[in-house]
Amino acid sequence: MPIPYSVLDLAPVASGSSETTALRNSLDLARATERLGYHRYWVAEHHNMPGIASSAPAVLLAHIAMATERIRVGSGGVMLPNHAPLVVAEQFGMLEALHPGRVDLGIGRAPGTDQVTARALRRTEGSLSADDFPEQLIELANYFTGRDSNGVTAVPALGNQPTIWLLGSSGYSAQAAGYLGLPFAFAHHFSSENTLPALELYREKFKPSAILSQPYSMIAVNVVCAEDDETALRLAEPAALQFLQLRKGSPGRLPSPEETAAYPYSELDRLFIEERMSSQIVGGPETVRRKIEDLLAKTEVHELMITTSVFEHADRVRSYERVAEIVGLAAATVA
């Protein structure tokens, strides 16, 4: 049976471009992928990163939800240690009240930034630790139901609960999602070595809940689909360099193809990028079809979420169009 395919958008800011353009591109991509038949459109939360414009998921999602009609919108995710659970409940309860039945609240445990920025977000040293994440998560869920909320009513969250997902890149969140009976989304796009152990752990620890009677999982994967393998590899190279620079402690905007070609790669750099690319799905239509089929057979997930970062917005949209045609999304039409 065909599975749903969805979109993870980091609102990438390209070299020589602006945050305004990146956010407008996100809106355009949301409209395009809705027309193509994608199921969900999630945006990330990152801070103090010049190459990612998505720092306030609830604000961006409100804009996208207003400009679309059917596609589910959600956070991929809200990093709970950065925020008071009450504020998250109010924001996403309001989104659900405005767009009933269309909102996902994906919750992550990591701060998604450096310690200085995390301190600026919460202004307390305690926010730098995720040790109290289970308590934060329970507090957040209680605001939607009114149970054990210590006399605090989250308006309009009470009675307007979005679908809560737990996100993760390791076994910790997998166990937590299973124990709480929540759907689980795994970050295969940057932690592919942990994908299979985490999914196995989630299924092993799963306990039925009021939300789910059986485990339900999704993974996010980097995909670039072009007319042929060579072109796709060329399109994927700038994002690989951007990730390399991030790991070296120099986060920046998505470099241009010219900047990518001129970068002075060391031998270790090239090995890092080669390993990084090995976990991605990059190629022409037949290569991408085969790799998607292989990944789904290996992971047995219920949904696949695709993230695509290429320098030109038109190439990004075109990649999603090709994938939609490959996997047979109902509304996919590729000229």
N, C-alpha and C positions, 0 to 999 in steps of 0.2 A: 504494500500500500504506500502511495506517495506520502512523503513527510512535508511539513511546512518548512519554508526557508525564510530567513529573516535577515535584518540589516543591523550591524553595529557601526555607529558613526562617531568618530573622534573629532569631527569638524577640523580636519587638518588645515593648517595655515601654510601656504606655499611660499617659498622664497620670492621676494618681490611683490607679494600680494598683501592682503590685510585681513584682520579678524572679521571685519564687516563682510568681505567677499566670502570668507570661509563659512560664515553663518548663513549667508544667502545661498551658497552652494548646498548646505545641509537641507534647507527648505526645498530647493529644487530636486535634490536626490530623494527626499521623502515623497514628494509628489510623483516622481518617476517610478519609484519602486512600488508605490501603492498601485499605480496603473498596471504594473507588470505582474502583480499578484503576490508580492511578498507579504508575509504574515505580521511581522513585528518590526518596529523601527525604534531601536534603543540608542541613547546617547550616553557617552561616558562622563565621568567626573575626573578632571585632572587640574592641578593648580601649579602655578609658577613654571609653566612649560610653554615657551614661545611658539611651538609648533602645533598646539592644540587649543582651539578656541572654546571647547566645551568645558567650562568651569562651573556652570550653574545649570545642572540638568533640568530642574523643574521649570526654569524660565524658558529654556530652549524648547522643551517639550510642549509648553503651553502654546508657543508660536507654531510649532509643527502640527499639533492637534487641530488648531483652528484652521489650518490651511489644507487639511486632509479630511477624509470622510470615514474610511473604514479601517485602515491599517491600525493595529495596536501600537501605542506609543509607550515607551518606558525608559527607565534608567539602567544603564549597563556599566556601572551602577552608581548608586549613592553610597559614598564611603561613610558608613555610620559613625566611626570614631571622630569624624570631623564635625558632627552636627548634634544638636540636642534632638533626641527622638521625637519630642513634641513638635518641633519645627518641621521635621520630615513628615510626620503624620498630617499636620495641617496643610502642607504644600501638596502632598499627593492625594489627600482627601479632597482638596479643592479641585485638583485635576480630574479625579474620578467623578465628582459631583457635576463638573462641567461637561465631561465626556464619558458618560456611564458605559461600563463594560469594555472600555478601550485601553485602560491604563495598567501598566505593569510597574511594580516597584522592585527593581533589582537592588539588592543590598550587598555591599562588600565590606570586608573586615579591615583591609589595609587602608592607610591614610591616602595613598595615591599621590604622595608628594614627599618632600624632604621634611626633616624635623622642625626646621625654622618656620616653614610655611604652615605646617600642622599646628604649631603653637600660635601662629597669627590667626588661624581659623577659629580655634577654640579658646585661646588666651589662657590656657592652663597647662601645666606639665602633665596632668593626668590624661589629657587627650592623646598623648603620644603613645599610650599603651592600649593595645586591643584586648587586654586580659578580661575586661568587663563586657566584651562583645555579646555574650549570651544574655546578660541582664539588659543591655541596651536593646537587643532584638525583641525580647519579651515585652519590655516597656513600650516599644514602638507598636507591636501587635495589639497590645491592650488598649491603646488609644483608639483603635478602630472599632473595638468591641465594647468598650466601656468597662471592661473587667479589670479590677485591681488598679485603677488609674489614680488612686490617692486623691479623689475629689476633683481632679482636673479633667475638664471636658475639652477634647480637641475638636473644635468646630472649623470646617464641616467634615472632619475625618470620621466622626462617630456615625456609623451606618453607611459610609461611603468608602469601603475598603477596596483598594486596587488588588490585583493579583501579586502576591509577594513571592519573589524568587530569591534564593540565596546564591551568590556568586562566589567563585573561588578559583585558586590556582594551585591548591595543595590539598592534602588530606583533611586538614582541620575543618574547612568549610563543608567538605563532602560529608564528614561525620555529622556535623551540626545539621545540615539539610536533611539527612536521613533520619536523625533522631527526632527532628521537629515535624517530619512529614511534609516538607516543602519541595517544590520543584527546584532543580539544581542546574546552574549554568556554569560550565567550566571554561577557563581561559586557555584553550588549546593554542591560540594565536601567539602567546608568549610563554607558555609553560607546557609545551607538547610532551616533554619527557614524563610529566606527571599525570597525563590524561587518563590512561587506562587504569593505573592504581587508584586514582581518585574516584572514577566512575564505579569501579568494583567496590570500593569502600562505601560509597553512597548507597548502592543497592543492598549491600550486606547489612548496613545499619538502619535501613529504612523502616520506619514504623508508620502504619496507616494513621491518618489524621482527618480532621473535619475538612481539610483542603484536598487531600489526595488519598486514594485507597491503594495506589500502586506507585512505585518510583516513576519520576518523569524528569528526563535529562535533556540538556542541550549543550552543544559546544560551539565556541566561536573560533573561526579559522580565517586566516589571511588568504584571500583569493584574488588573483589577477588573471583575467581571461581576455585574450586579444585574438587577432586573426591567425596567428601562428605562435609557436613556442618561442622563437627568437624575439619577436616583438614583445611578447608578454614578459620575458625576462628583462628586457631593457626597461620596460615600464615599471617593473618592481624594484629596480636597483636603487632609486632615490630613497624609498622608504627603508630599505635595508641599511643604507648609509646613515639615515636619521637615527635609526635604532642603535647603530654602532656608536654614534656620537653621544646618545643618551647614556649608554652604558659606560662611556668614558668620562661621564660627568659634565658633558657640554651639550645639553639639550638645545635644539635649534629648530628653525622652520624646515619644512620639507624641501630639500635641495632640488635644484633644477637638474635636468639631464646633463647639462654642461658642467655644472658644479660637481656632479657625481663623477663624471669622467675625469675631471681634473684633480680629484682628491688623492693625496699621497698615501695610498694604502700600504701598510706593512704586511708582511707575510701572515702575522697573527690576525690582522684585520681581515684579510681575505678568508682565512680559515673560519673566523667568527661568522662572516657573512654567508659563507657556504653552508655552515651548520644551520644558521637562521633560515636560509632559503629552503633547506631540506624539509622543514615542517610546514611549509606553505604549499598552496595549490596554485601553481603558476604555469600557464601554457596556453596553447590554442584550444579550441573547443573539444577535440577528442581527448587531449591530455587531461583537461580539467574534468571532463566526464568520468574518465577512468579513475582519477585520483579521488573524486568525490565518492564514487561508488566504493572504492577501497576503504576510505575513511569511515563511511557509514557502516560497512560490513564489520570493520574492526571494533568500532566503538558501540554500535547498536543504540545510538541515541535516538530520541524521538523528534528532535528538530536540529537544524543546522543554521547557525547564525554566521553571516559573511561580513567581514570587514575588508575594505579595499582602500588603499592609500596610494594614489599615483599623482603625478605632478599636475596634469591637466584634468580639469573637472569633466570635460567631455569624454575623456578616456575612462574615467571612473564610472560614469553613467553607462557608457557602452559595455563595460565589463559586466555590470549587473544585468544589462539586457541580454548579453550572451549566456550568462549563467541561467537566467530565467528560461531561455529557450532550451538549453541543454537539459535542465531538470524537469521541463514540461509544466511550468507554472501556467495556470489557466489563461491568464491575460497577456502572456508574453507574445509580443510581436516585434520582430527584429527586421528592420528594413535592409 
